[in-house]
Amino acid sequence: MREWGISAIFQCFPDTWVMFNNALIPTNNSGGLTEIDHLIIGTQGIFLLEIKT
């Protein structure tokens, strides 16, 4: 299942959940950024998904 598959599954989640695709997160390395494929925030927690093909 690729990134588009995860996005499709997310459509079944409650409206109170939020998903960011290709989220850029600051690192400790002099203003550098790292990319997370999916950042999901919901009532059950915060989930970071990195999809490998």
N, C-alpha and C positions, 0 to 999 in steps of 0.2 A: 504494500500500500504506500503510495507516494504522498507528497504534501497535499495534493488536491483531495485525496481520500480522507485525510484527517479533517480538512475544512468541511467536507460533506458530512462527516459524522457529527461535527460540532453543531450543525443545523438542528440536530435532535436534542441538544442541551436546553435547559430552561433559559428563559430570556434574562434571568438575573446573572448569568455567566457571561464573561467577556473574553474574546480571543483576539490577540494581536498576531498577525502573520509577519514573518521576517522582522521581528523586533530587534532594534539596535540598542544594546545595553552597554553603558560605559564600563571600562576596565580600569584597573589601577595603573596601567602603563601609559603615563603621560597623555591623557586625553584620548586614548585609543578606544575603539568600539569592537564589540563582538556581536555577531548576529545569531539570534535564536529563531529556529523555524516557526515555532508556535509557542506563545506565552498565553496560558489559559488561567483565568482567575474566576473562581467560583466559591460557593458556600462551603465546599469540602476542602478547599485549599488552593494553592498556587502550583501550577504544573508547567514545567519547561520541557518541550519536546524538540529533539534534534533528530530529524529523519535521515537515515542513511539508505542509499539504494545500491 
